[in-house]
């Protein structure tokens, strides 16, 4: 079960990382005058990106005579606006967790191979049963025999 959860989290982090890159590209392009800033994703929903903001319109076909209609006969009934930077930070959390976890697992593997304390990196070749950086009543998990 742990393996499946890790695989699902890694997959989600990869998708989140790709979305983070896409939002970054949209952010840079949102300041360009030639960029098409409105993308219709369904009949009643539209995404726009302009001047560092990303928005989602929920369009309604109610008949209003307004000078600022989005499409002929369609006016925005609901709108969500989010700065691109905030969305990028939120999307970057899962990939950061995966990368930090990978770094920690790699460090532990290198320390185990080099006969070092898994927790602090102390050289255990002379005293394999005790880590001198911790008092005798509080040995780190790597030195107490559980980590080796």
NORZIFEN-V529972 format. One record per pair of residues at least 24 apart in sequence whose ideal C-beta (glycine too) atoms are under 10 Angstrom apart, sorted by the first residue. I is the first residue (numbers start at 0). J is the second residue. D is the distance in Angstrom with one decimal. If there is no record, write none. Layout:
i,j,d
I,J,D
I,J,D
This chain:
i,j,d
5,97,9.2
5,100,8.9
8,93,7.3
8,96,8.0
8,97,7.2
8,100,9.2
9,93,9.0
9,94,9.5
9,96,10.0
9,97,5.8
9,100,9.4
9,101,9.4
11,93,5.9
11,94,9.5
11,97,9.2
12,90,9.8
12,91,9.7
12,92,8.8
12,93,4.0
12,94,4.8
12,95,8.5
12,96,7.0
12,97,4.4
12,98,8.6
12,100,9.7
13,93,8.8
13,94,7.5
13,97,8.2
14,90,9.3
14,93,8.7
14,94,9.6
15,89,8.7
15,90,5.0
15,91,7.6
15,92,7.7
15,93,4.4
15,94,6.0
15,95,9.8
15,96,10.0
15,97,9.3
16,90,7.5
16,91,7.4
16,93,7.6
16,94,4.0
16,95,9.2
16,97,8.5
16,98,9.4
17,90,9.0
17,94,9.3
18,86,8.6
18,87,9.1
18,89,9.8
18,90,5.2
18,91,9.7
18,94,10.0
19,86,8.2
19,87,5.4
19,88,8.7
19,89,8.6
19,90,3.8
19,91,5.0
19,92,9.3
19,93,9.1
19,94,7.0
19,95,10.0
20,87,9.0
20,90,8.9
20,91,9.7
20,94,9.9
21,87,9.8
21,90,9.0
22,48,8.9
22,53,7.0
22,81,9.6
22,83,5.7
22,84,9.0
22,85,9.8
22,86,5.2
22,87,5.2
22,89,9.5
22,90,6.4
22,91,9.6
23,83,7.5
23,84,9.3
23,86,9.5
23,87,5.8
23,90,9.3
23,91,9.5
24,48,9.9
24,83,9.8
25,51,9.9
25,53,6.7
25,83,6.5
25,86,9.2
25,87,9.7
26,51,6.4
26,52,9.3
26,53,8.0
26,82,8.7
26,83,3.6
26,84,7.2
26,86,8.6
26,87,7.1
27,51,9.8
27,83,8.8
29,53,7.7
29,83,6.8
37,69,7.7
37,70,9.5
39,69,9.4
39,70,8.3
39,73,9.9
42,73,9.2
43,73,7.9
43,76,8.8
44,77,9.8
45,69,6.7
45,70,8.4
45,73,8.7
45,75,8.2
45,78,9.7
46,79,9.9
47,75,10.0
47,78,9.2
47,80,9.2
48,83,7.5
49,80,9.8
50,82,9.9
50,83,9.7
51,82,6.0
51,83,5.6
51,84,7.4
52,80,5.4
52,81,7.1
52,82,5.9
52,83,7.0
52,86,9.9
53,79,8.8
53,80,7.4
53,81,5.4
53,82,7.6
53,83,5.5
53,85,9.2
53,86,6.1
53,87,10.0
54,78,5.9
54,79,6.3
54,80,4.6
54,81,7.4
55,79,4.7
55,80,8.3
55,81,8.6
56,80,10.0
107,141,8.2
107,146,7.9
110,141,7.2
110,146,8.7
110,147,9.7
111,141,8.0
111,146,7.2
111,147,6.6
114,147,8.0
115,141,7.8
115,142,9.8
115,147,9.7
116,140,9.0
116,141,4.4
116,142,5.2
116,143,9.9
116,146,7.8
116,147,9.1
117,141,3.1
117,142,8.2
117,145,9.1
117,146,4.1
117,147,7.6
118,142,7.6
118,143,10.0
118,146,7.4
123,147,7.9
